[in-house]
C-alpha cells in the first residue's frame, strides 16, 4: 500500500507479544491476519496525485522475488 499511495498510507511496525502464562485464560486479546496478494502480473505504481512518485513501477512478481531474495541472502544459504 505504501507504493500505491506514494507513502500516504505507511506500514505500521507490527509486533506480537503473548500475554504472561497466568493471564492466558483471562486475555481478551484477539489477532486477525489479513493478507492481500494481487495477481503476479499486476503492476504496482504510485498514484501520486500530482506529487513526484517515490517508487518506480514494478510487477508483483518482481517485487515478491526481490523481497524473498533479500530475506534469503540475509539468512544465508538453505541447509
PDB file with one MODEL, atoms N, CA, C and O in Angstrom:
MODEL        1
ATOM      1  N   UNK A   1       0.823  -1.188   0.000  1.00  0.00           N
ATOM      2  CA  UNK A   1       0.000   0.000   0.000  1.00  0.00           C
ATOM      3  C   UNK A   1       0.868   1.252   0.000  1.00  0.00           C
ATOM      4  O   UNK A   1       0.473   2.288  -0.535  1.00  0.00           O
ATOM      5  N   UNK A   2       2.049   1.153   0.601  1.00  0.00           N
ATOM      6  CA  UNK A   2       2.927   2.328   0.598  1.00  0.00           C
ATOM      7  C   UNK A   2       3.295   2.719  -0.828  1.00  0.00           C
ATOM      8  O   UNK A   2       3.308   3.902  -1.168  1.00  0.00           O
ATOM      9  N   UNK A   3       3.592   1.734  -1.652  1.00  0.00           N
ATOM     10  CA  UNK A   3       3.946   2.030  -3.050  1.00  0.00           C
ATOM     11  C   UNK A   3       2.763   2.616  -3.808  1.00  0.00           C
ATOM     12  O   UNK A   3       2.919   3.601  -4.530  1.00  0.00           O
ATOM     13  N   UNK A   4       1.595   2.029  -3.656  1.00  0.00           N
ATOM     14  CA  UNK A   4       0.427   2.518  -4.385  1.00  0.00           C
ATOM     15  C   UNK A   4       0.039   3.931  -3.964  1.00  0.00           C
ATOM     16  O   UNK A   4      -0.399   4.729  -4.794  1.00  0.00           O
ATOM     17  N   UNK A   5       0.196   4.242  -2.684  1.00  0.00           N
ATOM     18  CA  UNK A   5      -0.249   5.547  -2.183  1.00  0.00           C
ATOM     19  C   UNK A   5       0.895   6.561  -2.078  1.00  0.00           C
ATOM     20  O   UNK A   5       0.707   7.641  -1.518  1.00  0.00           O
ATOM     21  N   UNK A   6       2.073   6.229  -2.609  1.00  0.00           N
ATOM     22  CA  UNK A   6       3.223   7.144  -2.585  1.00  0.00           C
ATOM     23  C   UNK A   6       3.550   7.559  -1.147  1.00  0.00           C
ATOM     24  O   UNK A   6       3.847   8.723  -0.876  1.00  0.00           O
ATOM     25  N   UNK A   7       3.492   6.595  -0.241  1.00  0.00           N
ATOM     26  CA  UNK A   7       3.785   6.757   1.194  1.00  0.00           C
ATOM     27  C   UNK A   7       2.701   7.501   1.977  1.00  0.00           C
ATOM     28  O   UNK A   7       2.923   7.852   3.136  1.00  0.00           O
ATOM     29  N   UNK A   8       1.550   7.747   1.381  1.00  0.00           N
ATOM     30  CA  UNK A   8       0.472   8.386   2.151  1.00  0.00           C
ATOM     31  C   UNK A   8      -0.042   7.420   3.214  1.00  0.00           C
ATOM     32  O   UNK A   8      -0.299   7.828   4.346  1.00  0.00           O
ATOM     33  N   UNK A   9      -0.196   6.139   2.858  1.00  0.00           N
ATOM     34  CA  UNK A   9      -0.554   5.094   3.825  1.00  0.00           C
ATOM     35  C   UNK A   9       0.713   4.321   4.121  1.00  0.00           C
ATOM     36  O   UNK A   9       1.164   3.534   3.289  1.00  0.00           O
ATOM     37  N   UNK A  10       1.289   4.528   5.279  1.00  0.00           N
ATOM     38  CA  UNK A  10       2.543   3.904   5.649  1.00  0.00           C
ATOM     39  C   UNK A  10       2.294   2.615   6.430  1.00  0.00           C
ATOM     40  O   UNK A  10       1.315   2.493   7.165  1.00  0.00           O
ATOM     41  N   UNK A  11       3.186   1.676   6.254  1.00  0.00           N
ATOM     42  CA  UNK A  11       3.115   0.429   7.011  1.00  0.00           C
ATOM     43  C   UNK A  11       3.433   0.709   8.469  1.00  0.00           C
ATOM     44  O   UNK A  11       4.323   1.502   8.779  1.00  0.00           O
ATOM     45  N   UNK A  12       2.709   0.061   9.354  1.00  0.00           N
ATOM     46  CA  UNK A  12       2.988   0.225  10.772  1.00  0.00           C
ATOM     47  C   UNK A  12       3.908  -0.898  11.242  1.00  0.00           C
ATOM     48  O   UNK A  12       3.889  -2.001  10.694  1.00  0.00           O
ATOM     49  N   UNK A  13       4.696  -0.610  12.244  1.00  0.00           N
ATOM     50  CA  UNK A  13       5.548  -1.625  12.836  1.00  0.00           C
ATOM     51  C   UNK A  13       4.643  -2.648  13.516  1.00  0.00           C
ATOM     52  O   UNK A  13       3.782  -2.284  14.317  1.00  0.00           O
ATOM     53  N   UNK A  14       4.834  -3.894  13.207  1.00  0.00           N
ATOM     54  CA  UNK A  14       3.963  -4.943  13.732  1.00  0.00           C
ATOM     55  C   UNK A  14       4.730  -5.801  14.718  1.00  0.00           C
ATOM     56  O   UNK A  14       5.741  -6.413  14.374  1.00  0.00           O
ATOM     57  N   UNK A  15       4.251  -5.839  15.919  1.00  0.00           N
ATOM     58  CA  UNK A  15       4.849  -6.673  16.962  1.00  0.00           C
ATOM     59  C   UNK A  15       3.742  -7.484  17.630  1.00  0.00           C
ATOM     60  O   UNK A  15       2.640  -6.984  17.853  1.00  0.00           O
ATOM     61  N   UNK A  16       4.042  -8.703  17.937  1.00  0.00           N
ATOM     62  CA  UNK A  16       3.089  -9.568  18.632  1.00  0.00           C
ATOM     63  C   UNK A  16       3.760 -10.072  19.896  1.00  0.00           C
ATOM     64  O   UNK A  16       4.859 -10.624  19.852  1.00  0.00           O
ATOM     65  N   UNK A  17       3.096  -9.879  21.012  1.00  0.00           N
ATOM     66  CA  UNK A  17       3.619 -10.331  22.299  1.00  0.00           C
ATOM     67  C   UNK A  17       2.537 -11.168  22.970  1.00  0.00           C
ATOM     68  O   UNK A  17       1.407 -10.710  23.136  1.00  0.00           O
ATOM     69  N   UNK A  18       2.874 -12.368  23.346  1.00  0.00           N
ATOM     70  CA  UNK A  18       1.925 -13.217  24.062  1.00  0.00           C
ATOM     71  C   UNK A  18       1.791 -12.740  25.504  1.00  0.00           C
ATOM     72  O   UNK A  18       2.775 -12.317  26.109  1.00  0.00           O
ATOM     73  N   UNK A  19       0.577 -12.806  26.061  1.00  0.00           N
ATOM     74  CA  UNK A  19       0.426 -12.419  27.464  1.00  0.00           C
ATOM     75  C   UNK A  19       1.159 -13.407  28.364  1.00  0.00           C
ATOM     76  O   UNK A  19       1.401 -14.544  27.960  1.00  0.00           O
ATOM     77  N   UNK A  20       1.516 -12.992  29.578  1.00  0.00           N
ATOM     78  CA  UNK A  20       2.185 -13.921  30.503  1.00  0.00           C
ATOM     79  C   UNK A  20       1.319 -15.164  30.746  1.00  0.00           C
ATOM     80  O   UNK A  20       0.092 -15.091  30.685  1.00  0.00           O
ATOM     81  N   UNK A  21       1.945 -16.266  31.014  1.00  0.00           N
ATOM     82  CA  UNK A  21       1.245 -17.550  31.182  1.00  0.00           C
ATOM     83  C   UNK A  21       0.044 -17.474  32.127  1.00  0.00           C
ATOM     84  O   UNK A  21      -1.010 -18.002  31.772  1.00  0.00           O
ATOM     85  N   UNK A  22       0.137 -16.850  33.309  1.00  0.00           N
ATOM     86  CA  UNK A  22      -1.032 -16.807  34.206  1.00  0.00           C
ATOM     87  C   UNK A  22      -2.204 -16.014  33.623  1.00  0.00           C
ATOM     88  O   UNK A  22      -3.348 -16.220  34.030  1.00  0.00           O
ATOM     89  N   UNK A  23      -1.940 -15.128  32.695  1.00  0.00           N
ATOM     90  CA  UNK A  23      -3.004 -14.283  32.143  1.00  0.00           C
ATOM     91  C   UNK A  23      -3.620 -14.862  30.866  1.00  0.00           C
ATOM     92  O   UNK A  23      -4.584 -14.300  30.346  1.00  0.00           O
ATOM     93  N   UNK A  24      -3.085 -15.966  30.356  1.00  0.00           N
ATOM     94  CA  UNK A  24      -3.594 -16.526  29.099  1.00  0.00           C
ATOM     95  C   UNK A  24      -5.099 -16.787  29.117  1.00  0.00           C
ATOM     96  O   UNK A  24      -5.786 -16.480  28.143  1.00  0.00           O
ATOM     97  N   UNK A  25      -5.618 -17.346  30.204  1.00  0.00           N
ATOM     98  CA  UNK A  25      -7.041 -17.682  30.269  1.00  0.00           C
ATOM     99  C   UNK A  25      -7.926 -16.445  30.349  1.00  0.00           C
ATOM    100  O   UNK A  25      -9.085 -16.491  29.935  1.00  0.00           O
ATOM    101  N   UNK A  26      -7.408 -15.350  30.869  1.00  0.00           N
ATOM    102  CA  UNK A  26      -8.212 -14.138  31.038  1.00  0.00           C
ATOM    103  C   UNK A  26      -8.007 -13.116  29.925  1.00  0.00           C
ATOM    104  O   UNK A  26      -8.680 -12.086  29.894  1.00  0.00           O
ATOM    105  N   UNK A  27      -7.100 -13.394  29.031  1.00  0.00           N
ATOM    106  CA  UNK A  27      -6.765 -12.427  27.989  1.00  0.00           C
ATOM    107  C   UNK A  27      -7.909 -12.268  26.996  1.00  0.00           C
ATOM    108  O   UNK A  27      -8.505 -13.251  26.556  1.00  0.00           O
ATOM    109  N   UNK A  28      -8.208 -11.022  26.650  1.00  0.00           N
ATOM    110  CA  UNK A  28      -9.239 -10.743  25.649  1.00  0.00           C
ATOM    111  C   UNK A  28      -8.598 -10.358  24.320  1.00  0.00           C
ATOM    112  O   UNK A  28      -9.279  -9.893  23.406  1.00  0.00           O
ATOM    113  N   UNK A  29      -7.338 -10.546  24.223  1.00  0.00           N
ATOM    114  CA  UNK A  29      -6.623 -10.160  23.016  1.00  0.00           C
ATOM    115  C   UNK A  29      -6.979 -11.084  21.869  1.00  0.00           C
ATOM    116  O   UNK A  29      -7.060 -12.301  22.036  1.00  0.00           O
ATOM    117  N   UNK A  30      -7.193 -10.493  20.700  1.00  0.00           N
ATOM    118  CA  UNK A  30      -7.516 -11.262  19.504  1.00  0.00           C
ATOM    119  C   UNK A  30      -6.735 -10.671  18.346  1.00  0.00           C
ATOM    120  O   UNK A  30      -6.788  -9.464  18.110  1.00  0.00           O
ATOM    121  N   UNK A  31      -6.021 -11.500  17.632  1.00  0.00           N
ATOM    122  CA  UNK A  31      -5.280 -11.055  16.458  1.00  0.00           C
ATOM    123  C   UNK A  31      -5.864 -11.739  15.237  1.00  0.00           C
ATOM    124  O   UNK A  31      -6.113 -12.945  15.240  1.00  0.00           O
ATOM    125  N   UNK A  32      -6.079 -10.955  14.202  1.00  0.00           N
ATOM    126  CA  UNK A  32      -6.611 -11.494  12.952  1.00  0.00           C
ATOM    127  C   UNK A  32      -5.698 -11.021  11.828  1.00  0.00           C
ATOM    128  O   UNK A  32      -5.478  -9.822  11.658  1.00  0.00           O
ATOM    129  N   UNK A  33      -5.181 -11.950  11.079  1.00  0.00           N
ATOM    130  CA  UNK A  33      -4.328 -11.591   9.950  1.00  0.00           C
ATOM    131  C   UNK A  33      -5.167 -11.335   8.706  1.00  0.00           C
ATOM    132  O   UNK A  33      -6.172 -12.006   8.469  1.00  0.00           O
ATOM    133  N   UNK A  34      -4.744 -10.364   7.924  1.00  0.00           N
ATOM    134  CA  UNK A  34      -5.407 -10.094   6.642  1.00  0.00           C
ATOM    135  C   UNK A  34      -4.316 -10.035   5.582  1.00  0.00           C
ATOM    136  O   UNK A  34      -3.340  -9.297   5.721  1.00  0.00           O
ATOM    137  N   UNK A  35      -4.485 -10.797   4.550  1.00  0.00           N
ATOM    138  CA  UNK A  35      -3.483 -10.864   3.503  1.00  0.00           C
ATOM    139  C   UNK A  35      -4.120 -10.499   2.176  1.00  0.00           C
ATOM    140  O   UNK A  35      -5.245 -10.900   1.876  1.00  0.00           O
ATOM    141  N   UNK A  36      -3.395  -9.744   1.399  1.00  0.00           N
ATOM    142  CA  UNK A  36      -3.855  -9.341   0.077  1.00  0.00           C
ATOM    143  C   UNK A  36      -2.738  -9.634  -0.896  1.00  0.00           C
ATOM    144  O   UNK A  36      -1.649  -9.073  -0.780  1.00  0.00           O
ATOM    145  N   UNK A  37      -2.992 -10.503  -1.849  1.00  0.00           N
ATOM    146  CA  UNK A  37      -1.971 -10.861  -2.826  1.00  0.00           C
ATOM    147  C   UNK A  37      -2.554 -10.641  -4.220  1.00  0.00           C
ATOM    148  O   UNK A  37      -3.340 -11.456  -4.702  1.00  0.00           O
ATOM    149  N   UNK A  38      -2.169  -9.540  -4.868  1.00  0.00           N
ATOM    150  CA  UNK A  38      -2.671  -9.292  -6.225  1.00  0.00           C
ATOM    151  C   UNK A  38      -2.057 -10.268  -7.225  1.00  0.00           C
ATOM    152  O   UNK A  38      -1.116 -10.991  -6.900  1.00  0.00           O
ATOM    153  N   UNK A  39      -2.586 -10.283  -8.423  1.00  0.00           N
ATOM    154  CA  UNK A  39      -2.057 -11.142  -9.482  1.00  0.00           C
ATOM    155  C   UNK A  39      -0.583 -10.839  -9.717  1.00  0.00           C
ATOM    156  O   UNK A  39      -0.155  -9.689  -9.620  1.00  0.00           O
ATOM    157  N   UNK A  40       0.185 -11.868 -10.024  1.00  0.00           N
ATOM    158  CA  UNK A  40       1.622 -11.684 -10.224  1.00  0.00           C
ATOM    159  C   UNK A  40       1.938 -10.731 -11.366  1.00  0.00           C
ATOM    160  O   UNK A  40       2.970 -10.061 -11.338  1.00  0.00           O
ATOM    161  N   UNK A  41       1.076 -10.658 -12.363  1.00  0.00           N
ATOM    162  CA  UNK A  41       1.360  -9.781 -13.497  1.00  0.00           C
ATOM    163  C   UNK A  41       0.859  -8.350 -13.283  1.00  0.00           C
ATOM    164  O   UNK A  41       1.047  -7.500 -14.153  1.00  0.00           O
ATOM    165  N   UNK A  42       0.229  -8.072 -12.148  1.00  0.00           N
ATOM    166  CA  UNK A  42      -0.235  -6.714 -11.851  1.00  0.00           C
ATOM    167  C   UNK A  42       0.969  -5.798 -11.629  1.00  0.00           C
ATOM    168  O   UNK A  42       1.968  -6.189 -11.025  1.00  0.00           O
ATOM    169  N   UNK A  43       0.846  -4.573 -12.131  1.00  0.00           N
ATOM    170  CA  UNK A  43       1.911  -3.585 -11.944  1.00  0.00           C
ATOM    171  C   UNK A  43       1.513  -2.653 -10.811  1.00  0.00           C
ATOM    172  O   UNK A  43       0.418  -2.091 -10.807  1.00  0.00           O
ATOM    173  N   UNK A  44       2.415  -2.498  -9.851  1.00  0.00           N
ATOM    174  CA  UNK A  44       2.188  -1.597  -8.729  1.00  0.00           C
ATOM    175  C   UNK A  44       2.959  -0.319  -9.027  1.00  0.00           C
ATOM    176  O   UNK A  44       4.187  -0.321  -9.103  1.00  0.00           O
ATOM    177  N   UNK A  45       2.216   0.769  -9.192  1.00  0.00           N
ATOM    178  CA  UNK A  45       2.817   2.075  -9.466  1.00  0.00           C
ATOM    179  C   UNK A  45       2.136   3.103  -8.576  1.00  0.00           C
ATOM    180  O   UNK A  45       0.924   3.032  -8.368  1.00  0.00           O
ATOM    181  N   UNK A  46       2.885   4.044  -8.055  1.00  0.00           N
ATOM    182  CA  UNK A  46       2.287   5.046  -7.175  1.00  0.00           C
ATOM    183  C   UNK A  46       1.192   5.856  -7.858  1.00  0.00           C
ATOM    184  O   UNK A  46       1.323   6.263  -9.012  1.00  0.00           O
ATOM    185  N   UNK A  47       0.126   6.076  -7.130  1.00  0.00           N
ATOM    186  CA  UNK A  47      -0.911   7.009  -7.557  1.00  0.00           C
ATOM    187  C   UNK A  47      -0.550   8.300  -6.824  1.00  0.00           C
ATOM    188  O   UNK A  47      -1.009   8.538  -5.707  1.00  0.00           O
ATOM    189  N   UNK A  48       0.265   9.118  -7.454  1.00  0.00           N
ATOM    190  CA  UNK A  48       0.914  10.232  -6.765  1.00  0.00           C
ATOM    191  C   UNK A  48       0.035  11.470  -6.642  1.00  0.00           C
ATOM    192  O   UNK A  48       0.335  12.341  -5.824  1.00  0.00           O
ATOM    193  N   UNK A  49      -1.027  11.582  -7.415  1.00  0.00           N
ATOM    194  CA  UNK A  49      -1.902  12.746  -7.311  1.00  0.00           C
ATOM    195  C   UNK A  49      -1.171  14.061  -7.516  1.00  0.00           C
ATOM    196  O   UNK A  49      -1.402  15.011  -6.769  1.00  0.00           O
ATOM    197  N   UNK A  50      -0.298  14.139  -8.508  1.00  0.00           N
ATOM    198  CA  UNK A  50       0.442  15.358  -8.782  1.00  0.00           C
ATOM    199  C   UNK A  50       1.783  15.445  -8.084  1.00  0.00           C
ATOM    200  O   UNK A  50       2.596  16.306  -8.422  1.00  0.00           O
ATOM    201  N   UNK A  51       2.038  14.567  -7.110  1.00  0.00           N
ATOM    202  CA  UNK A  51       3.334  14.540  -6.429  1.00  0.00           C
ATOM    203  C   UNK A  51       4.340  13.749  -7.264  1.00  0.00           C
ATOM    204  O   UNK A  51       3.965  12.989  -8.156  1.00  0.00           O
ATOM    205  N   UNK A  52       5.602  13.939  -6.964  1.00  0.00           N
ATOM    206  CA  UNK A  52       6.643  13.152  -7.625  1.00  0.00           C
ATOM    207  C   UNK A  52       6.587  11.740  -7.052  1.00  0.00           C
ATOM    208  O   UNK A  52       6.673  11.572  -5.836  1.00  0.00           O
ATOM    209  N   UNK A  53       6.443  10.706  -7.913  1.00  0.00           N
ATOM    210  CA  UNK A  53       6.411   9.328  -7.404  1.00  0.00           C
ATOM    211  C   UNK A  53       7.695   8.969  -6.673  1.00  0.00           C
ATOM    212  O   UNK A  53       8.791   9.273  -7.142  1.00  0.00           O
ATOM    213  N   UNK A  54       7.554   8.322  -5.522  1.00  0.00           N
ATOM    214  CA  UNK A  54       8.709   7.908  -4.723  1.00  0.00           C
ATOM    215  C   UNK A  54       9.217   6.522  -5.094  1.00  0.00           C
ATOM    216  O   UNK A  54      10.312   6.134  -4.686  1.00  0.00           O
ATOM    217  N   UNK A  55       8.437   5.776  -5.860  1.00  0.00           N
ATOM    218  CA  UNK A  55       8.804   4.406  -6.219  1.00  0.00           C
ATOM    219  C   UNK A  55       8.596   4.208  -7.715  1.00  0.00           C
ATOM    220  O   UNK A  55       7.654   4.758  -8.285  1.00  0.00           O
ATOM    221  N   UNK A  56       9.464   3.429  -8.356  1.00  0.00           N
ATOM    222  CA  UNK A  56       9.236   3.098  -9.766  1.00  0.00           C
ATOM    223  C   UNK A  56       8.156   2.018  -9.875  1.00  0.00           C
ATOM    224  O   UNK A  56       7.956   1.254  -8.931  1.00  0.00           O
ATOM    225  N   UNK A  57       7.460   1.945 -11.008  1.00  0.00           N
ATOM    226  CA  UNK A  57       6.505   0.856 -11.199  1.00  0.00           C
ATOM    227  C   UNK A  57       7.231  -0.493 -11.152  1.00  0.00           C
ATOM    228  O   UNK A  57       8.368  -0.618 -11.607  1.00  0.00           O
ATOM    229  N   UNK A  58       6.552  -1.494 -10.596  1.00  0.00           N
ATOM    230  CA  UNK A  58       7.141  -2.839 -10.503  1.00  0.00           C
ATOM    231  C   UNK A  58       6.013  -3.863 -10.532  1.00  0.00           C
ATOM    232  O   UNK A  58       4.936  -3.620  -9.988  1.00  0.00           O
ATOM    233  N   UNK A  59       6.257  -4.995 -11.158  1.00  0.00           N
ATOM    234  CA  UNK A  59       5.240  -6.052 -11.157  1.00  0.00           C
ATOM    235  C   UNK A  59       5.246  -6.732  -9.790  1.00  0.00           C
ATOM    236  O   UNK A  59       6.253  -6.716  -9.081  1.00  0.00           O
ATOM    237  N   UNK A  60       4.127  -7.319  -9.436  1.00  0.00           N
ATOM    238  CA  UNK A  60       4.038  -8.035  -8.162  1.00  0.00           C
ATOM    239  C   UNK A  60       5.049  -9.175  -8.139  1.00  0.00           C
ATOM    240  O   UNK A  60       5.681  -9.423  -7.112  1.00  0.00           O
ATOM    241  N   UNK A  61       5.205  -9.872  -9.269  1.00  0.00           N
ATOM    242  CA  UNK A  61       6.168 -10.978  -9.337  1.00  0.00           C
ATOM    243  C   UNK A  61       7.586 -10.484  -9.056  1.00  0.00           C
ATOM    244  O   UNK A  61       8.308 -11.096  -8.268  1.00  0.00           O
ATOM    245  N   UNK A  62       7.990  -9.383  -9.692  1.00  0.00           N
ATOM    246  CA  UNK A  62       9.341  -8.856  -9.481  1.00  0.00           C
ATOM    247  C   UNK A  62       9.529  -8.362  -8.047  1.00  0.00           C
ATOM    248  O   UNK A  62      10.586  -8.573  -7.452  1.00  0.00           O
ATOM    249  N   UNK A  63       8.519  -7.713  -7.496  1.00  0.00           N
ATOM    250  CA  UNK A  63       8.614  -7.207  -6.127  1.00  0.00           C
ATOM    251  C   UNK A  63       8.767  -8.361  -5.139  1.00  0.00           C
ATOM    252  O   UNK A  63       9.648  -8.333  -4.280  1.00  0.00           O
ATOM    253  N   UNK A  64       7.912  -9.372  -5.262  1.00  0.00           N
ATOM    254  CA  UNK A  64       7.983 -10.504  -4.330  1.00  0.00           C
ATOM    255  C   UNK A  64       9.294 -11.263  -4.481  1.00  0.00           C
ATOM    256  O   UNK A  64       9.878 -11.702  -3.490  1.00  0.00           O
ATOM    257  N   UNK A  65       9.759 -11.419  -5.722  1.00  0.00           N
ATOM    258  CA  UNK A  65      11.034 -12.102  -5.944  1.00  0.00           C
ATOM    259  C   UNK A  65      12.170 -11.348  -5.267  1.00  0.00           C
ATOM    260  O   UNK A  65      13.035 -11.961  -4.641  1.00  0.00           O
ATOM    261  N   UNK A  66      12.176 -10.019  -5.386  1.00  0.00           N
ATOM    262  CA  UNK A  66      13.243  -9.240  -4.761  1.00  0.00           C
ATOM    263  C   UNK A  66      13.159  -9.296  -3.232  1.00  0.00           C
ATOM    264  O   UNK A  66      14.190  -9.348  -2.562  1.00  0.00           O
ATOM    265  N   UNK A  67      11.959  -9.286  -2.679  1.00  0.00           N
ATOM    266  CA  UNK A  67      11.794  -9.371  -1.221  1.00  0.00           C
ATOM    267  C   UNK A  67      12.246 -10.738  -0.704  1.00  0.00           C
ATOM    268  O   UNK A  67      12.944 -10.820   0.307  1.00  0.00           O
ATOM    269  N   UNK A  68      11.854 -11.805  -1.392  1.00  0.00           N
ATOM    270  CA  UNK A  68      12.255 -13.145  -0.971  1.00  0.00           C
ATOM    271  C   UNK A  68      13.774 -13.304  -1.086  1.00  0.00           C
ATOM    272  O   UNK A  68      14.406 -13.907  -0.219  1.00  0.00           O
ATOM    273  N   UNK A  69      14.354 -12.761  -2.156  1.00  0.00           N
ATOM    274  CA  UNK A  69      15.803 -12.873  -2.348  1.00  0.00           C
ATOM    275  C   UNK A  69      16.555 -12.127  -1.250  1.00  0.00           C
ATOM    276  O   UNK A  69      17.577 -12.610  -0.764  1.00  0.00           O
ATOM    277  N   UNK A  70      16.056 -10.946  -0.851  1.00  0.00           N
ATOM    278  CA  UNK A  70      16.741 -10.186   0.192  1.00  0.00           C
ATOM    279  C   UNK A  70      16.653 -10.899   1.527  1.00  0.00           C
ATOM    280  O   UNK A  70      17.591 -10.841   2.322  1.00  0.00           O
ATOM    281  N   UNK A  71      15.544 -11.567   1.786  1.00  0.00           N
ATOM    282  CA  UNK A  71      15.398 -12.338   3.019  1.00  0.00           C
ATOM    283  C   UNK A  71      16.314 -13.554   3.005  1.00  0.00           C
ATOM    284  O   UNK A  71      16.957 -13.865   4.008  1.00  0.00           O
ATOM    285  N   UNK A  72      16.371 -14.234   1.876  1.00  0.00           N
ATOM    286  CA  UNK A  72      17.196 -15.436   1.772  1.00  0.00           C
ATOM    287  C   UNK A  72      18.671 -15.087   1.901  1.00  0.00           C
ATOM    288  O   UNK A  72      19.425 -15.824   2.537  1.00  0.00           O
ATOM    289  N   UNK A  73      19.093 -13.975   1.307  1.00  0.00           N
ATOM    290  CA  UNK A  73      20.513 -13.623   1.383  1.00  0.00           C
ATOM    291  C   UNK A  73      20.901 -13.162   2.775  1.00  0.00           C
ATOM    292  O   UNK A  73      22.061 -13.281   3.168  1.00  0.00           O
ATOM    293  N   UNK A  74      19.931 -12.630   3.534  1.00  0.00           N
ATOM    294  CA  UNK A  74      20.222 -12.178   4.890  1.00  0.00           C
ATOM    295  C   UNK A  74      20.419 -13.357   5.838  1.00  0.00           C
ATOM    296  O   UNK A  74      21.146 -13.238   6.825  1.00  0.00           O
ATOM    297  N   UNK A  75      19.783 -14.488   5.554  1.00  0.00           N
ATOM    298  CA  UNK A  75      19.872 -15.638   6.451  1.00  0.00           C
ATOM    299  C   UNK A  75      20.891 -16.662   5.982  1.00  0.00           C
ATOM    300  O   UNK A  75      21.187 -17.618   6.698  1.00  0.00           O
ATOM    301  N   UNK A  76      21.429 -16.469   4.783  1.00  0.00           N
ATOM    302  CA  UNK A  76      22.421 -17.404   4.272  1.00  0.00           C
ATOM    303  C   UNK A  76      21.771 -18.511   3.478  1.00  0.00           C
ATOM    304  O   UNK A  76      20.546 -18.556   3.366  1.00  0.00           O
ATOM    305  N   UNK A  77      22.575 -19.413   2.920  1.00  0.00           N
ATOM    306  CA  UNK A  77      22.030 -20.498   2.098  1.00  0.00           C
ATOM    307  C   UNK A  77      21.239 -21.498   2.920  1.00  0.00           C
ATOM    308  O   UNK A  77      21.511 -21.718   4.100  1.00  0.00           O
ATOM    309  N   UNK A  78      20.260 -22.093   2.273  1.00  0.00           N
ATOM    310  CA  UNK A  78      19.441 -23.107   2.941  1.00  0.00           C
ATOM    311  C   UNK A  78      20.257 -24.370   3.164  1.00  0.00           C
ATOM    312  O   UNK A  78      21.092 -24.728   2.334  1.00  0.00           O
ATOM    313  N   UNK A  79      20.022 -25.033   4.260  1.00  0.00           N
ATOM    314  CA  UNK A  79      20.764 -26.259   4.575  1.00  0.00           C
ATOM    315  C   UNK A  79      20.108 -27.453   3.976  1.00  0.00           C
ATOM    316  O   UNK A  79      20.595 -28.572   4.139  1.00  0.00           O
TER     317      UNK A  79
ENDMDL
END
